[in-house]
């Protein structure tokens, strides 16, 4: 059996002193530069760089628990641009947590930041009191304090974790990391890489993204008033990154001919990114951690990955050379979001060329994989049916993002009972904006797209992107009691109102909201 290389490739070049095991050496400092401006290094050099920057970022247990420290640091996005960041354990992204299905997970969050913080386990159906939502499931962890999250990793797949306290700012500053639950029966993979996508501003002072301090009210809503509209110009995000690095600072991913390679793509940013793998047939094996039934081989299709979404692709390394995996589009930062897949036999001569301005066939999850019946169907009876009209309106404070013409916390909650079958129609009536809608605590099955039943494999997701004019019907089983957010994961939109709650009848939170905690759920 070949040795399995877990390539998380978290290329963090600077960390605070005292971050044990984290190299401050630049992994791109060796090798020549090829004709396309990318670093060309030998397989031995790549593996050395990988060991220096990847393995220390696999979080290991101490005393039967993981420990994550939220703290400030400086971070090199490119060779000549260092930015102040907020980090988990001194790196952006934070270390990957990797566990086996069925494993009991304990994570101690220690807050060394000047502001409160939490951790939300995006996509993982944890108990409600472990979901990390300030004012809804817990009080935010104050500076100098700590909190221990405990849950069982029951569902294999690719997930991520991030702050949900003032997320529009804290996630933007770097408070996120990946989380993988390994399936004990999964087919052996030779290379397993995780790539976390994000966007940054080279001049963050040019756009004030700070929300006004949120006020308190009753009914477990402490700190959730004052979600003011905020206009944002996404063109200010002019640096696109893969694992916290951009452009020439990104080290190639090494492969050997004949290997089976899995790449886990996680979008931790605020924009959708069209990702294209060059030179290989590949399969999309899962979306949001959920397996796709008998995925077919495709080639030269772009996968649009929305904020909060995850896609896993697999391919066989059967075409020696130096091949790009890159973002397509015409924004300023697009050129920086590309990484080379480099074979050990590559001699540094002719490298692959970018074609990121080309419009490729779009991958369509709704028509992909083998069609079969899912657990839920479009025409069965449901206990609760609900429609979300997603839209915008202008207010004195700027643009507000609405659900059924209201902004959070005035949006109507979805009231359900444990055991209910719940169907939600999502309609994007916005003129220009995508809305990646994320449900906490549950997976939902996608039943239809634009009035037509799903034609491919049953689709289970926790985050679903709606382009302007699109309509989806989704359904879920109410099997995880609690109060759960259902919101847009463009966190600018969430912070400006596009949030509601799924509330189980008779559920009582097990914490007492603290008016002094400055709970800010978005």
Number of C-alpha atoms within 10 A of each C-alpha: 5 9 9 11 17 17 22 26 28 29 31 27 25 21 21 17 10 9 15 11 11 22 20 16 14 18 21 22 13 15 14 14 13 14 14 13 11 21 21 26 25 20 19 11 16 23 18 13 24 24 17 20 25 23 20 19 25 19 16 16 13 8 7 11 16 17 19 22 18 27 20 22 20 19 24 22 27 19 15 7 9 14 17 12 21 27 29 27 26 30 32 30 30 28 25 24 22 15 18 17 18 16 13 14 18 16 18 15 21 23 22 19 17 12 16 23 31 30 25 21 23 27 27 28 22 22 16 20 18 18 28 27 27 32 26 29 24 23 27 30 23 21 16 12 14 19 15 15 21 17 18 17 20 16 18 20 24 27 24 24 23 24 30 28 27 25 22 24 20 21 25 22 17 28 30 29 26 26 22 21 21 18 15 10 7 8 8 13 16 20 22 17 20 23 22 26 25 28 24 23 18 15 11 12 8 9 14 10 15 10 19 11 16 18 16 22 12 10 9 20 19 25 26 24 17 18 25 22 25 22 17 14 7 14 11 17 20 18 23 28 27 28 26 28 29 27 23 19 25 26 27 27 23 21 25 20 15 13 15 18 21 23 18 25 24 28 22 30 25 24 22 22 23 21 23 23 23 21 19 17 18 22 20 24 21 23 24 26 24 21 20 22 17 15 17 14 14 13 15 17 19 20 23 21 22 27 28 28 30 27 24 22 17 21 18 18 21 15 14 17 22 27 22 21 18 24 28 24 17 11 14 13 21 23 22 21 26 27 25 23 22 28 22 18 14 17 14 18 11 12 20 16 12 17 16 20 13 10 12 15 11 14 19 12 19 19 15 21 21 15 16 12 10 14 10 21 17 18 7 7 12 16 11 15 14 14 14 18 18 25 22 26 14 11 11 9 12 14 18 27 30 25 25 16 17 21 24 25 17 14 17 17 18 20 14 19 17 16 14 15 19 22 24 19 17 24 23 23 19 20 11 12 18 24 30 25 24 26 23 26 27 20 23 23 22 26 26 19 18 13 11 13 16 22 18 20 21 27 27 24 23 27 27 25 24 23 17 17 15 17 19 21 23 23 23 20 18 19 15 17 20 25 25 23 21 21 25 29 31 25 26 23 28 27 30 26 29 32 29 25 21 20 18 21 13 11 12 12 15 10 13 13 23 17 17 12 19 24 33 30 29 28
